[in-house]
């Protein structure tokens, strides 16, 4: 930049990319298109580690929403990866109900984050609304309605795409110097 500023990257682009990619591939599994191998790898590295690093960078910038969301959902992915591995090796098996209670905890956290998401902008509100609906569908799937897994899978693909849209918004705005992909007004003023 000619004015001597030293621009810094926005950690949100990595956090949103990791969340979107790992969410998308898990949904490919949930609808029956792939196994769990790619999910475990992504859960530890991109959805987990990279998203947590982005969260810690959000902390440095003073963004508590990004800090909480990226560190928490990064932890979610690592924990889910651990559940898959423990189940695979039958070290400590989490049955459907156990996993359901795990998901209910994340549903409650997502509900809390959904409220401030509506104050940020429409794209964030849409992403968290879709995530909350997806968790509710998965909760139902784990407590007696297994057909909801596939429905959640398709619904959460839109959540992943919404996260990628926000990532692209930030990257395109910097590269093109203008708002190429608008994110819309907040739902709560």
trRosetta pair geometry for C-beta under 8 A, 3 or more apart (Angstrom, degrees):
i j d omega theta_ij theta_ji phi_ij phi_ji
1 4 7.2 -71 97 26 94 16
1 5 4.8 -20 81 55 146 93
1 7 6.3 104 -21 -22 132 108
9 13 7.2 -89 175 33 99 122
10 13 5.4 90 85 -14 93 98
10 170 5.3 -110 74 179 151 139
10 174 7.8 -163 0 -45 118 139
11 14 5.8 -54 -166 38 57 107
11 15 6.1 54 141 -19 80 109
11 53 7.6 -140 -152 120 119 71
11 54 4.1 157 167 -152 100 72
11 55 7.6 -157 138 -36 135 18
11 57 3.6 154 -74 90 153 128
11 58 5.4 -128 75 -52 131 73
11 61 7.3 -168 16 -2 115 132
11 66 7.1 119 84 158 105 136
11 70 7.5 -46 133 -52 111 177
12 15 5.4 -59 -141 44 37 112
12 16 5.7 34 162 -17 73 109
12 54 6.7 121 -86 -179 22 121
12 58 7.0 81 -65 -86 77 112
12 66 5.8 -81 -86 -129 96 134
12 70 7.8 -133 -112 -61 56 134
12 166 7.5 -79 153 136 117 110
12 167 7.4 -160 131 -104 80 67
12 170 6.2 146 87 -50 113 168
13 16 6.1 -53 -140 41 25 107
13 17 6.2 28 156 -21 60 110
13 167 5.0 102 -143 -150 65 85
13 170 5.2 -135 -75 86 99 133
13 171 5.8 98 -126 -57 136 96
14 17 5.6 -54 -143 37 30 113
14 18 6.2 28 158 -17 65 108
14 50 5.6 -121 167 167 108 103
14 51 7.4 -167 128 -93 82 44
14 53 7.2 -43 118 85 142 101
14 54 4.5 -168 84 -80 101 123
15 18 6.0 -58 -147 38 27 108
15 19 6.2 24 157 -15 64 110
15 50 7.6 -170 -89 129 43 80
15 51 5.0 87 -135 -139 68 70
15 54 3.4 -160 -57 113 94 152
15 55 6.4 108 -105 -51 131 67
15 58 7.3 5 -35 -38 154 126
15 66 6.8 141 48 -165 168 95
15 69 7.4 90 165 104 138 99
15 70 4.0 -63 -134 -110 135 124
15 74 7.8 -77 -133 -55 88 109
16 19 5.7 -54 -141 41 30 111
16 20 5.9 30 159 -19 65 111
16 163 4.7 -173 -164 174 85 88
16 164 6.9 157 147 -87 102 31
16 166 5.3 -130 -138 85 154 104
16 167 3.9 -170 99 -65 126 100
16 170 7.9 136 28 16 147 130
17 20 5.9 -58 -143 40 25 110
17 21 6.1 20 162 -16 64 111
17 46 7.5 -86 119 -175 86 110
17 50 7.8 -56 83 129 98 136
17 163 7.9 -175 -69 135 20 104
17 164 7.1 70 -108 -109 55 74
17 167 5.2 111 -60 -130 75 158
18 21 6.1 -55 -138 38 25 106
18 22 6.1 13 167 -8 63 113
18 46 4.4 -166 -129 161 87 73
18 47 5.1 164 165 -94 90 34
18 48 7.9 -128 174 20 130 28
18 50 4.5 180 -82 88 142 112
18 51 4.1 -146 96 -59 141 92
18 54 7.0 -171 19 1 131 138
18 74 7.3 22 119 -98 141 89
18 77 7.9 -110 154 -5 104 167
19 22 6.5 -67 -145 43 21 101
19 23 5.9 20 161 -17 63 116
19 47 6.5 96 -97 -131 35 79
19 51 5.9 99 -54 -110 79 133
19 70 7.7 -105 -48 -115 119 71
19 73 5.8 25 -108 126 111 143
19 160 7.6 -164 127 -123 71 69
19 163 5.1 -119 96 -170 109 158
20 23 5.9 -61 -143 40 23 110
20 24 6.1 24 160 -22 63 110
20 160 4.5 112 -156 -167 66 73
20 161 7.3 111 -151 -67 113 17
20 163 3.8 -162 -73 89 97 115
20 164 4.3 127 -164 -53 162 83
20 167 6.7 -98 -4 -7 145 136
21 24 5.8 -57 -148 34 26 111
21 25 6.5 17 160 -12 64 107
21 42 6.3 -141 121 -151 101 133
21 46 5.6 -37 79 131 132 143
21 47 7.0 -138 79 -62 85 87
21 160 7.4 134 -51 -161 14 117
22 25 6.1 -54 -143 39 31 105
22 26 6.3 33 156 -19 64 107
22 39 7.2 95 -160 -145 78 67
22 42 4.4 174 -105 141 87 119
22 43 6.1 118 -151 -82 129 52
22 46 5.8 178 -53 93 104 98
22 47 2.9 19 -37 -67 166 129
22 48 7.9 120 -94 -23 163 64
22 51 7.9 -72 11 -32 140 135
22 77 5.5 2 154 -122 160 137
23 26 5.9 -58 -149 37 28 111
23 27 6.5 26 154 -18 63 107
23 47 7.5 140 -32 -113 62 125
23 156 5.9 -128 176 162 104 107
23 159 6.1 -93 158 98 148 105
23 160 4.1 -171 93 -84 111 102
23 163 7.0 101 33 19 142 145
24 27 5.9 -61 -156 35 30 110
24 28 6.7 37 147 -24 64 100
24 157 6.1 70 -127 -129 72 69
24 160 3.9 153 -62 163 83 164
24 161 7.7 94 -90 -49 113 64
25 28 5.3 -41 -152 26 40 118
25 29 6.9 42 148 -16 63 98
25 34 7.0 -50 -169 66 81 144
25 38 5.4 -111 -179 119 137 116
25 39 5.6 -175 118 -87 107 72
25 42 5.6 116 53 12 147 161
26 29 5.5 -52 -159 35 38 114
26 30 6.3 39 145 -22 69 105
26 39 5.1 90 -90 -124 73 123
26 80 8.0 -2 -109 140 141 152
26 156 7.6 -44 88 116 102 141
27 30 5.1 -47 -140 36 41 115
27 31 6.3 27 162 -8 69 102
27 152 7.8 -136 -119 121 93 70
27 153 4.3 138 -159 -159 79 70
27 154 7.2 147 -177 -62 121 21
27 156 4.8 -166 -84 85 127 104
27 157 4.8 -164 120 -64 158 79
27 160 6.8 -131 7 -13 136 136
28 31 6.5 -63 -148 44 25 97
28 33 4.3 -78 -175 68 82 119
28 34 4.8 26 126 19 112 110
28 153 7.7 160 -42 -167 12 114
29 32 7.7 50 -180 -67 30 17
29 33 7.1 -89 -70 55 25 71
29 34 5.3 -65 -79 75 68 78
29 35 6.7 17 -119 159 102 10
29 36 6.0 72 -134 -85 147 58
29 39 5.7 -31 -26 -43 149 137
29 153 7.8 -144 74 -121 51 123
30 149 5.2 -144 -165 166 96 89
30 150 6.5 175 145 -97 84 38
30 152 6.3 -81 166 87 151 92
30 153 3.3 -170 100 -87 113 113
30 156 7.5 54 44 46 154 128
31 150 5.3 89 -114 -139 67 77
31 153 4.0 179 -48 127 87 150
31 154 6.3 85 -82 -54 132 76
32 150 7.4 -7 -13 -105 101 104
34 37 7.9 -99 161 47 101 84
34 38 6.1 -16 148 29 141 126
34 39 7.9 148 106 -31 112 96
35 38 7.4 114 76 12 70 84
36 39 5.0 -66 -158 44 59 117
36 40 5.8 60 147 -28 88 99
36 84 5.3 -173 171 -154 139 134
36 88 7.8 -153 85 -70 141 122
37 40 6.1 -57 -150 30 28 107
37 41 6.7 22 157 -12 63 107
38 41 5.7 -57 -150 39 36 112
38 42 6.1 30 156 -13 70 109
39 42 5.8 -59 -144 44 30 106
39 43 5.8 38 155 -30 66 108
39 80 7.9 -72 154 125 111 116
39 81 7.5 -166 130 -96 77 79
39 84 7.0 156 98 -72 110 167
40 43 5.5 -50 -142 31 28 116
40 44 6.7 19 161 -11 61 104
40 81 4.9 113 -144 -141 64 90
40 84 5.2 -133 -87 93 104 143
40 85 6.5 109 -139 -57 131 90
41 44 6.5 -66 -157 38 26 101
41 45 6.2 -14 165 13 65 117
42 45 6.4 -77 -133 54 27 88
42 46 4.9 -41 -153 45 74 108
42 47 5.1 60 145 -5 85 107
42 77 7.4 -86 122 -171 75 130
43 47 5.2 -36 -116 64 37 124
43 48 5.4 53 156 -32 50 114
43 77 4.2 -164 -150 171 70 87
43 78 6.3 153 153 -86 88 29
43 80 5.5 -123 -140 80 140 96
43 81 3.3 172 105 -59 133 111
43 84 7.4 135 27 18 161 134
44 47 7.9 50 20 57 20 84
44 48 5.0 -41 -145 39 20 143
44 49 6.5 23 155 -17 55 104
44 77 7.5 -149 -52 131 24 99
44 78 6.1 77 -110 -115 54 75
44 81 5.0 172 -52 167 81 173
45 48 6.5 58 14 50 14 95
45 49 5.4 -33 -143 33 33 117
45 50 6.5 34 152 -16 58 102
46 49 7.5 -6 -50 53 14 82
46 50 5.0 -14 -141 26 42 133
46 51 7.3 64 149 -28 46 91
47 50 7.5 40 -7 50 11 95
47 51 5.7 -6 -177 -11 34 133
47 73 7.6 -90 -179 142 86 89
47 74 6.8 171 147 -123 53 55
47 77 3.5 -175 124 -132 111 163
48 51 6.3 -104 -172 37 3 103
48 52 6.4 -5 163 -13 53 112
48 74 5.1 96 -156 -174 37 74
48 75 7.4 85 -140 -85 82 19
48 77 4.2 -138 -66 93 76 109
48 78 3.9 101 -134 -60 131 85
48 81 6.6 -55 -47 1 142 138
49 52 5.8 -61 -147 36 26 109
49 53 6.4 26 157 -19 65 105
49 74 7.0 146 -40 -167 8 117
49 78 7.6 94 -47 -76 63 115
50 53 5.7 -51 -148 34 32 112
50 54 6.5 36 151 -20 64 103
50 74 7.6 -158 70 -120 44 117
51 54 5.5 -50 -151 35 34 115
51 55 6.5 39 148 -22 64 103
51 70 5.0 -154 173 -165 78 82
51 71 7.8 180 129 -80 83 23
51 73 6.0 -80 154 94 146 90
51 74 3.5 -173 92 -83 101 98
51 77 6.8 97 34 19 141 138
52 55 5.3 -50 -151 33 36 116
52 56 6.5 35 152 -17 66 100
52 70 6.6 162 -100 141 25 86
52 71 5.4 66 -134 -122 72 59
52 74 3.5 -174 -54 128 77 158
52 75 6.8 91 -88 -49 115 68
52 78 7.8 6 -37 -25 133 129
53 56 5.8 -53 -150 36 33 109
53 57 6.5 33 150 -16 64 105
53 74 7.9 156 6 -123 53 160
54 57 5.6 -57 -152 39 33 112
54 58 6.5 40 147 -24 65 101
54 66 7.6 -94 142 170 91 105
54 70 4.7 -112 92 -168 97 152
54 74 7.7 164 44 -60 92 134
55 58 5.4 -48 -150 30 35 115
55 59 6.8 45 148 -24 63 96
55 66 6.7 -171 -122 143 59 70
55 67 5.3 94 -174 -150 79 41
55 68 7.5 -172 -150 17 116 8
55 69 7.1 -162 -106 75 106 55
55 70 3.1 -168 -69 91 90 102
55 71 3.5 -175 137 -45 157 73
55 72 7.7 153 -117 5 154 56
55 74 6.0 -125 -5 2 131 133
56 59 5.3 -39 -156 23 39 120
56 60 7.0 44 146 -20 61 98
56 67 7.5 72 -93 -135 23 84
56 71 6.8 94 -51 -82 66 110
57 60 5.4 -45 -155 30 41 116
57 61 6.8 30 149 -11 66 104
58 61 5.8 -62 -151 43 36 105
58 63 4.4 -78 -174 70 92 108
58 65 7.9 -98 170 76 137 55
58 66 3.4 -143 -144 108 149 111
58 67 4.3 -155 100 -65 107 63
58 70 5.9 131 4 26 138 134
59 62 7.7 46 179 -68 31 21
59 63 7.6 -92 -68 55 22 65
59 64 8.0 56 -109 -98 61 49
59 67 4.3 92 -71 -116 73 125
59 71 7.9 40 -43 -40 116 132
61 66 7.7 1 65 65 116 139
63 66 4.0 22 120 29 123 114
63 67 5.9 156 93 -22 66 87
64 67 5.2 -53 -138 38 33 118
64 68 6.0 30 164 -17 68 106
65 68 6.2 -59 -148 38 24 104
65 69 6.1 16 159 -13 63 114
65 113 7.5 121 -153 -146 84 91
65 116 5.7 -142 -107 121 121 137
65 117 7.7 148 -164 -78 129 62
65 120 7.1 173 142 -72 169 130
66 69 5.8 -58 -136 43 28 107
66 70 5.8 13 172 -8 67 114
67 70 6.8 -65 -139 42 15 97
67 71 6.1 1 169 -4 58 117
68 71 6.5 -67 -140 45 20 100
68 72 5.6 13 167 -14 63 120
68 113 7.0 -167 112 -99 119 112
69 72 6.1 -65 -140 42 19 106
69 73 5.9 1 171 -2 62 114
69 113 5.9 113 -91 -146 95 143
70 73 6.4 -56 -130 47 24 97
70 74 5.8 32 162 -24 61 112
71 74 5.7 -54 -143 38 25 115
71 75 6.4 28 154 -20 61 107
72 75 5.7 -58 -154 36 29 111
72 76 6.5 38 146 -26 64 100
72 109 6.3 -162 174 170 144 144
72 113 8.0 -159 65 -58 150 143
73 76 4.9 -36 -146 25 43 122
73 77 6.7 45 155 -20 65 96
74 77 6.0 -53 -155 32 32 108
74 78 6.7 28 150 -14 64 105
75 78 5.7 -54 -147 39 36 109
75 79 6.1 36 155 -19 68 108
76 79 5.8 -62 -149 40 27 110
76 80 6.2 25 155 -18 65 108
76 106 5.9 81 -120 -113 127 131
77 80 5.7 -53 -144 37 31 110
77 81 6.3 36 154 -21 64 105
78 81 5.6 -54 -151 35 32 115
78 82 6.5 34 150 -20 64 103
79 82 5.5 -52 -150 34 34 113
79 83 6.5 38 150 -21 65 101
79 102 7.5 -169 137 -163 125 126
80 83 5.5 -47 -149 32 36 115
80 84 6.6 39 151 -19 65 101
81 84 5.7 -51 -151 34 33 112
81 85 6.4 28 153 -15 65 107
82 85 5.8 -57 -146 40 32 109
82 86 6.0 30 157 -17 68 108
83 86 5.9 -56 -141 40 27 108
83 87 6.2 26 159 -17 63 109
83 94 5.1 -37 -151 26 104 146
83 99 6.7 109 -179 -104 149 99
83 102 7.2 -2 -79 -96 152 178
84 87 5.9 -61 -149 39 25 109
84 88 6.2 28 154 -24 64 109
85 88 5.6 -52 -144 33 31 114
85 89 6.4 4 165 4 66 108
85 91 7.9 2 125 20 76 126
86 89 6.6 -69 -143 51 26 91
86 90 8.0 81 162 -100 55 4
86 91 4.7 -92 -147 59 74 104
86 92 4.8 -27 179 54 129 77
86 93 7.1 -165 133 -82 91 33
86 94 6.9 71 89 -9 119 96
87 90 7.2 19 -173 -78 32 45
87 93 5.5 81 -119 -131 69 66
87 94 6.0 -72 -70 37 108 80
90 93 5.8 -8 -136 -62 63 106
94 98 4.0 -135 -160 99 79 131
94 99 5.1 103 140 -56 116 83
94 102 7.2 12 -168 -20 145 138
95 98 5.1 101 48 7 63 104
95 99 7.2 -129 100 -1 33 91
96 99 5.9 -60 -151 41 29 109
96 100 6.2 38 148 -28 64 107
96 142 5.2 -173 171 -150 82 76
96 146 7.9 -51 -145 -92 147 102
97 100 5.2 -49 -148 31 34 121
97 101 6.8 35 155 -18 65 97
97 142 6.7 144 -100 161 30 94
97 143 7.0 78 -116 -96 73 70
98 101 6.1 -54 -157 32 31 107
98 102 6.7 35 145 -18 63 104
99 102 5.3 -49 -152 34 39 119
99 103 6.4 38 150 -18 67 104
99 142 5.6 -134 92 -131 89 140
100 103 5.6 -56 -149 38 32 110
100 104 6.4 37 151 -25 65 101
100 139 6.2 93 -159 -146 85 55
100 141 7.9 -163 -101 82 99 64
100 142 3.0 -178 -84 123 98 126
100 143 5.1 121 -158 -50 153 85
101 104 5.4 -45 -146 29 36 115
101 105 6.9 43 153 -21 61 97
102 105 6.0 -55 -164 29 31 112
102 106 6.9 21 146 -9 63 107
103 106 5.5 -58 -151 42 40 110
103 107 6.2 49 148 -28 70 100
103 135 6.1 179 178 -159 94 84
103 138 5.1 -125 -164 115 151 113
103 139 5.4 -163 113 -82 116 70
103 142 6.0 136 32 14 139 151
104 107 5.3 -46 -146 29 36 117
104 108 6.6 37 154 -18 64 100
104 139 5.5 89 -82 -120 75 117
105 108 5.9 -55 -156 34 31 109
105 109 6.6 29 149 -15 65 105
106 109 5.5 -48 -144 38 38 113
106 110 6.1 41 154 -22 67 106
106 135 5.8 -143 107 -131 94 133
107 110 5.7 -56 -147 38 29 112
107 111 6.5 36 151 -25 63 102
107 132 7.1 91 -152 -147 73 65
107 135 4.0 172 -95 138 82 127
107 136 6.1 107 -136 -70 129 59
107 139 5.6 -5 -48 -52 152 133
108 111 5.6 -47 -150 29 32 115
108 112 6.9 34 151 -18 62 100
109 112 5.8 -54 -158 33 35 112
109 113 6.5 24 150 -10 68 109
110 113 5.7 -58 -145 44 35 107
110 114 6.1 51 151 -38 67 101
110 128 6.8 175 -174 -161 87 86
110 131 5.4 -140 -153 122 133 108
110 132 4.9 178 131 -91 117 73
110 135 5.4 153 32 0 154 155
111 114 5.4 -44 -147 19 31 121
111 115 7.5 38 156 -25 57 93
111 132 6.0 97 -82 -128 61 120
112 115 6.6 -52 -171 17 33 110
113 116 6.5 -61 -159 45 45 97
113 117 6.0 54 146 -32 73 111
113 128 6.0 -141 114 -134 92 133
114 117 5.4 -57 -146 33 31 120
114 118 6.8 36 157 -26 64 99
114 125 7.9 74 -167 -142 70 61
114 128 4.4 172 -111 146 68 121
114 129 6.6 101 -145 -76 113 52
114 131 7.7 -159 -83 70 98 101
114 132 5.1 14 -77 -53 142 140
115 118 6.3 -55 -164 23 29 109
115 119 7.6 20 144 -13 59 104
115 188 7.8 13 -176 -5 63 159
116 119 5.3 -55 -158 33 51 115
116 120 6.8 58 146 -33 73 96
117 120 5.7 -47 -155 18 40 116
117 124 4.6 -147 -165 142 84 98
117 125 5.3 149 129 -92 90 48
117 127 7.0 -122 -170 69 138 90
117 128 3.8 98 77 6 172 152
117 129 7.9 -157 102 -31 133 69
118 124 7.7 -148 -68 99 23 94
118 125 4.4 71 -106 -111 59 113
118 128 7.6 -106 -45 66 70 130
118 186 6.4 90 151 -174 53 84
118 187 4.0 -66 -165 60 95 113
118 188 4.5 71 120 -3 104 106
119 186 5.1 14 -163 -159 30 137
119 187 7.6 -76 -63 55 33 70
119 188 4.6 -47 -81 73 72 107
119 189 7.8 148 -131 -93 76 13
120 124 4.1 -3 78 53 127 156
120 125 7.2 -179 54 -42 85 78
120 186 6.1 151 65 -104 20 101
121 124 5.3 92 56 12 70 102
121 125 7.1 -134 101 -5 34 94
121 183 4.2 46 134 126 144 114
121 184 5.6 132 172 76 89 66
121 185 6.7 -120 -141 -179 70 9
121 186 5.6 -69 -93 -73 34 63
122 125 5.4 -58 -144 40 34 113
122 126 6.1 36 157 -22 69 104
122 183 6.1 166 53 152 79 62
122 184 2.7 -23 26 92 132 133
122 185 6.1 49 -35 55 104 42
122 186 7.2 -151 -46 -100 58 18
122 187 6.5 106 -101 -49 65 86
123 126 5.7 -50 -145 34 30 112
123 127 6.4 33 154 -20 62 105
123 162 6.5 174 -169 -173 77 90
123 165 6.0 -138 -148 105 124 114
123 166 5.0 152 137 -79 130 95
123 169 6.8 175 33 -27 177 156
123 183 3.9 -79 4 -150 123 87
123 184 6.1 141 -28 30 73 101
124 127 5.7 -53 -148 35 32 113
124 128 6.4 19 159 -8 66 108
124 166 6.7 77 -73 -99 68 145
124 183 7.2 37 -15 178 80 123
125 128 6.2 -62 -145 44 28 101
125 129 6.0 31 156 -22 65 110
125 186 7.2 123 -39 -151 128 54
125 187 4.6 107 -119 -9 166 125
126 129 5.7 -56 -143 37 28 112
126 130 6.3 26 159 -15 64 108
126 162 5.2 -145 111 -143 105 142
127 130 6.1 -60 -152 39 25 108
127 131 6.3 24 152 -19 63 109
127 159 6.1 95 -153 -155 61 72
127 162 4.2 -173 -88 121 79 123
127 163 5.4 102 -135 -69 130 69
127 166 6.6 -37 -45 -19 146 133
128 131 5.3 -49 -140 38 37 115
128 132 6.1 41 157 -22 67 103
129 132 5.8 -53 -147 35 28 110
129 133 6.4 27 154 -15 63 106
130 133 5.7 -54 -146 39 31 111
130 134 6.1 36 153 -23 64 108
130 155 6.5 -171 -162 162 88 86
130 156 7.0 140 154 -112 99 45
130 158 5.5 -131 -142 99 146 97
130 159 3.7 -172 118 -84 120 89
130 162 6.0 140 27 13 147 149
131 134 5.5 -55 -148 36 30 115
131 135 6.4 30 155 -18 65 103
131 156 7.4 68 -110 -124 51 88
131 159 5.0 120 -67 -147 66 140
132 135 5.9 -51 -148 35 31 109
132 136 6.5 31 153 -18 63 105
133 136 5.7 -56 -150 36 32 112
133 137 6.4 33 152 -18 66 105
133 155 6.0 -104 112 162 113 140
134 137 5.7 -54 -149 36 31 111
134 138 6.4 27 154 -15 65 106
134 152 5.1 102 -153 -159 70 89
134 155 5.3 -173 -88 104 83 109
134 156 4.0 84 -126 -78 142 98
134 159 5.7 -61 -26 -20 144 150
135 138 5.6 -56 -146 40 33 110
135 139 6.2 42 151 -26 66 101
136 139 5.5 -46 -148 30 32 116
136 140 6.6 33 152 -17 62 102
137 140 5.7 -53 -153 36 33 112
137 141 6.4 38 148 -24 64 105
137 148 4.7 -164 -177 175 80 109
137 149 7.9 155 141 -87 97 23
137 151 5.6 -129 -162 96 138 101
137 152 3.7 175 106 -80 124 98
137 155 6.3 113 5 44 160 146
138 141 5.2 -48 -146 33 37 118
138 142 6.4 27 157 -14 67 106
138 148 7.0 -169 -85 122 25 110
138 149 6.9 62 -116 -108 69 62
138 152 4.9 108 -58 -144 76 168
139 142 6.2 -66 -152 40 28 102
139 143 6.4 -6 160 9 65 115
140 143 6.3 -78 -141 53 28 90
140 144 7.4 -68 -176 62 61 76
140 145 4.5 -22 154 54 93 128
140 148 4.6 87 92 -18 106 175
141 145 5.7 -78 -95 87 37 75
141 146 5.5 67 -162 -127 77 34
141 147 7.5 -143 -115 58 87 30
141 148 3.8 -135 -68 74 87 101
141 149 4.4 113 -148 -56 149 73
141 152 6.3 -82 -26 -4 139 136
145 148 4.7 55 116 -15 104 117
146 149 6.0 -17 -178 -7 61 112
147 150 6.4 -45 -174 29 56 106
147 151 7.0 52 136 -12 73 108
148 151 5.2 -58 -150 44 48 114
148 152 5.7 53 151 -24 77 104
149 152 5.8 -57 -149 38 27 111
149 153 6.3 37 149 -29 62 104
150 153 5.3 -46 -150 26 33 120
150 154 6.9 27 157 -12 64 99
151 154 6.3 -56 -155 37 31 103
151 155 6.2 26 151 -14 66 113
152 155 5.6 -61 -142 44 31 111
152 156 5.7 25 162 -16 70 112
153 156 6.2 -60 -140 40 21 103
153 157 6.8 33 154 -30 58 98
154 157 5.7 -44 -157 17 34 117
154 158 7.7 33 149 -14 59 96
155 158 6.1 -55 -171 29 40 109
155 159 7.1 41 136 -19 67 102
156 159 4.7 -39 -151 29 53 121
156 160 6.5 59 150 -21 70 94
157 160 5.7 -49 -152 34 35 113
157 161 6.5 36 149 -17 65 104
158 161 5.5 -51 -146 38 36 113
158 162 6.3 42 151 -24 65 103
159 162 5.6 -53 -151 33 31 115
159 163 6.7 32 151 -19 64 101
160 163 5.8 -52 -152 33 34 111
160 164 6.5 31 150 -15 65 105
161 164 5.6 -54 -149 39 35 112
161 165 6.3 45 149 -29 65 101
162 165 5.4 -45 -149 26 34 118
162 166 7.0 33 152 -16 62 98
163 166 5.9 -52 -157 34 35 108
163 167 6.6 37 146 -19 65 104
164 167 5.3 -51 -148 36 38 116
164 168 6.1 38 153 -19 69 104
165 168 5.7 -55 -147 39 29 110
165 169 6.4 42 149 -30 62 102
165 181 6.4 -155 -175 167 81 140
166 169 5.3 -44 -149 25 35 121
166 170 6.9 31 156 -16 63 100
166 183 6.6 58 -113 -113 80 120
167 170 6.2 -59 -159 34 31 106
167 171 6.4 19 152 -9 67 111
168 171 5.7 -60 -142 45 34 107
168 172 5.6 30 163 -17 72 113
168 181 5.7 53 109 11 99 163
169 172 6.3 -59 -138 41 19 105
169 173 6.2 22 160 -22 59 111
169 179 7.7 4 -163 -151 89 76
169 180 7.5 -167 -132 66 52 78
169 181 4.3 -114 -96 84 75 110
169 182 7.6 70 -129 -140 117 1
169 183 5.5 56 -148 -61 164 104
170 173 5.9 -56 -147 33 25 112
170 174 6.7 18 158 -13 61 106
171 174 6.1 -63 -155 37 30 105
171 175 6.1 19 157 -12 68 114
172 175 5.8 -60 -138 44 31 106
172 176 5.5 0 173 8 71 117
172 180 4.1 -88 144 48 128 132
172 181 5.6 88 55 3 145 104
173 176 6.7 -64 -126 53 17 89
173 177 7.7 68 174 -106 49 4
173 178 6.8 -114 -139 95 63 21
173 179 5.6 5 -109 -99 105 49
173 180 6.5 -148 -72 14 55 84
173 181 7.7 -98 -47 41 88 79
174 177 7.6 18 -176 -71 23 44
176 180 5.2 71 50 -47 153 123
179 182 5.6 58 154 -86 118 70
186 189 6.1 139 86 -82 115 53
